[in-house]
Amino acid sequence: MSHLKVKPNGSHGHVTRVTPENAGWTYVGFDLHRLKPGETVSAPTGGRETCLVFVTGKGKVEAGGKELGELGQRMSPFEGKPWSVYVPQGSDWSVTATTDLELAVCTAPGLGGGLPVRVIGPDDLGQEIRGKGSNTRHVTNILPEGEPADSLLVVEVITPAGNTSSYPPHKHDRDDLPQESYLEETYYHRLNPPQGFGFQRVYTDDRSLDEAMAIEDGDVVLVPKGYHPCATCHGYDLYYLNVMAGPKRTWKFHNAAEHEWLLKG
């Protein structure tokens, strides 16, 4: 198995854990919890900021000493926009499931910004359609550049069956602004129906990194550097949740020169 692909550890509890230490990088952390009604997950943020994303299901939330009530509404990531909560560094949070719950915990270094806890509701989220034809995908911005955070960038994408995504291939692995920013990235993949599969390739210009992998429901792909396009097969829509972070909170990418012609016309 590719060292860039993280399979879920079972179907219940703390099923996925990506840390800077086990990923071999500096910034991004990603955890996935699958809870039954009445179960609770909690953690201090420490020196890292956190974005809690309700991938599916509902739960009661406390964060930064505040009762935020029951959040979440969709029971599939393919049905509507998510609820999320931003929790700054130096805070505690807890979520108690009120239905079956799939909770993503996205983390990155806090920079002492002193930002407040805030609920990010579906009505707060912008959506856009990118690409055309068989490169069409639907983007929901959860924590984009224009919204307050120290390091985190968080976005959801749904790619219709048979389409490509993160394509033409692009990369963001050089701290060379304004041309390109350095951002580590995780992809949390879901498929509809769940027995489907897709593909993702992570590669560099010199091919010192060049891995192509089949992606199945629940897989996480690590993108430490390089281009990272993906595609889903006929009959199966692909959802992914992206978490990005780096030394500067901006998304400036470089397209693969040999494929940039696809953006013309």
N, C-alpha and C positions, 0 to 999 in steps of 0.2 A: 504494500500500500504506500502511496505517496506520503512523504513527511509533511506535505502541505494540506492534507485532508484529515479532518478530525471527525471520526464517527461518534454518534451519541452513545453514551454508556448506559444502555437500557432505555426504558420508556417511562420511568417514574423517578421523581426526585431531581437531584442535581446531575443532569445528564451530559452537560458539556461544560468544560472549563478551559479557557484560553487565557493565559497570563503572559506578561512580557517575558517571564522566566522560561516557561515551557515553549513559547513560540520563538524564543531566541531574538527578540527585538526589544524596543524601548517603551512604546507608548500604549498600544491598544490592549484592552482586556475585554473578554466576552464570556458570559456565563448564561446557560439556559436551564431553567427550572420548570419541571412539569409537576404540578401539584393537584391533589384531590381536594374537594371542598373541606374546609376546616384546617387544612395544613398551612403552615406559616414559614416564610423564609425571611431572614433579616440579616443586616450587616452594617458595620460602620464604613463610611467612605474613606476615612483616613486622609491621606494626601491626594486622593483621586476624586474627580467628579464622576457622577453616575447619571445615566439616562435609563430609566426603567421603561421598557416597551411591552405593552400587553399584546403579545402576538395573537393569542386567542384567550377568551374567557374573561372572568371578572374577579376582582379582589378588593378588599378593604386595605387602604394604604395609610401608613403613618410615616412622616418624613420630617426631619428637623424639628421634632417636638410638636408637629401639627397633625391633627386628624384630617385627612383629605377625603374621607368617605369611600364609597364603593366606586371603582373606576372600571372601565372596560365595557365592551358591548358585543363585538363581533365574535363569532364562534369558529371562524375560519379566516386565515390571513388573506384569502381571496375575496372577502366580503367587506368592503368599506374600509374606512381609515382607522388607524389604531388610536388608543389612548396611551399617553406616556407621562412620565414624571421626571423632571430634572432635579437632581439632588447635588448640591455643591460639596466640595471637600469639607472635612471636619464635621460631618453630620451623620446621623443614624437613620436607617429606613427599615420598614418591615411591611410585608404584604401577606395578608391572610386570604386564601382562595375562598370565594363564595360559589364558584362553579369549578369544573375542570379548568385549569389555568396553565397557560404556557407563557412564562415571563422571561424576557431577555434582559440581561443586566449588562449594559455597555459602559465601559469605564476608560478613562484616560487621565493623565496627570492634571491636577488642579494647579492653578497659578496664583492662588491667593486673591482671586477676583472678587470675593465677598458677595457672590450672587445669591439671591434667595431661592428657596424651594419653589418650584412652580409646576402646576399641572398643565400639560399640553394636550388639549382636547382635539377631537376630529375637526371641529370648525376652525381651529387655529392653523390647520395644515394646508399648505399649497400643493397643488398637483399639476403635473405637466405630462405631455406626450412627447417623447423623443423618438427621432428616427422616422423612417417611412417604409412601407412595404413589409418585407419579412425581417426588417430591423426595427420594427416598432416596439416600444415598451412604455409602460405607464409608471410614472415616478411620483412618490409621495414624500415630500421633504419634512422630516420630523425635527431635526436639529441642524438646519442649514447655516451657512455663513452669516446671514443677516440676523440670526437670533442669538441672544447672549449665551455664551459658554466660554470656557477657558481653552479647551483643546478639542473637544468632541465634535465630529460631524456624523450625523445619523440619517439614513435615508432608506426607504423601502422601494422596491421595484417589482412590478409584475410583467413578465415577458410571455406573450401569448404563445400557444403551442406552435412548434415549428419555427420559431423566430430566434434570432441572435440578440445578444445584449452585451453591454460594455464593449461595443463594437461600432465602427472600426476599432481595432485594438489601440488602447491608450495606456500610458503609464504616468506615475507621479512618484518617482524615486530619487529625485535630485533636489537638494535645497538650493535652487537657482532662480529665485524670483527676480523679475516678474514672469519669466518663461515657464517655470515648473516648480512645484512644491514637493517636498518630501512628505508622504503620507503612507503609513502602514494601513492595511485594510483587512477586514474579515468579511466573508460572505456566508450568511446563514441561509441555507437553501430549504425550501419546501416545494412539493409538487402536488398538482391536482389533476387527476386522482393520485393518491400517494404512492401507488406502486410504480409510477413512472420514473424516468431517469433523464438526465441531460449530460452535458459535457462542459468542462472548463479547462482552459489551457493557461498556464502561467509561464512566461518566458521572457528572456532578455535579448537585446539585439545580438550579442555575441554568443547566445545559446549556452552560456555557462549555467544558466537555469533554464530548463525547458521540460516542463511536466504537463502532460495531458491526463485528465482523470475523469472517470464517470462520477456524476454527482447524483445522489439519491436523497429521498426525503429525510431531512434532519441533519444532513452533512454540513460541516463548516469548512470552508476553504480559506487558507491563510495566503495573503499576498504581501510578502515582505518587500518585493521589488518587481519590476518588469510589467509587461502587458498581461492582461487577464480577461480575455473575452470568454463568454459562455454561450451555450445554445441549448434549447430544449427540443425534445423530439415531438413529432406529430402526435396529437391527442392529449398532450400533457402541458398545462400551463406551469410556469416556473415563477415562484416568489423568492426574492432574497432580501435580507436585511443587511445593509452595509454599515459597518462602523469604521471610521477613519480618524486618525490623529497623527500629529507630527510636531515638529518644533514651532511651526507657525500655522495658525488655524485658517488656512485658505486652500481651495482646491484649484490648482493650476496644472493641467495635464498636457502631455505631449503625445500626439498621434503617431502611430507607426507610419513612417514616410511612404513605404511601399503600398499601404492601403488607404492613404488619405484621399486618393482619387474618388473613393466611394462617397465622400461628403460633397462632391461637386455636382452641380446640375440638379 
